[in-house]
Amino acid sequence: GLSSKKIKTKVNSILEKVNLEKVKKMLPSQLSGGEQQRVSIARALVKDPIIILADEPTGNLDPNVSDDILDLLELATENGTSVLMSTHNFPLVRPRKKRFIELNNGRLVQR
């Protein structure tokens, strides 16, 4: 429902936020795992969602890229989007000042 100009502006803005302006003409197979993950988040962010469900968004990524992915998800929360994320990488999320629930064998361990 948006004009082509508004769509281009919005897409370019999101690509800049996720640091992917330079790869916007590339195919998914030409991108690294971290770039592919950032593209997935950019696709979600461009629609200004109410909620993002992220299942292991940092799986198989190096620690620096994983941190970048979490920064992007935090950026989404600052713009009013709720993010529900599942991860096994507890040390990565623990230092962040966000609400989390820890489950172990299906039981609540920590809130």
Secondary structure, DSSP 8 states (H G I E B T S, - for coil): ---HHHHHHHHHHHHHHTT-GGGTTS-GGGS-HHHHHHHHHHHHHTT--SEEEEESTTTT--HHHHHHHHHHHHHHHHTT-EEEEE-S-HHHHTTSSS---EEETTEEEE-
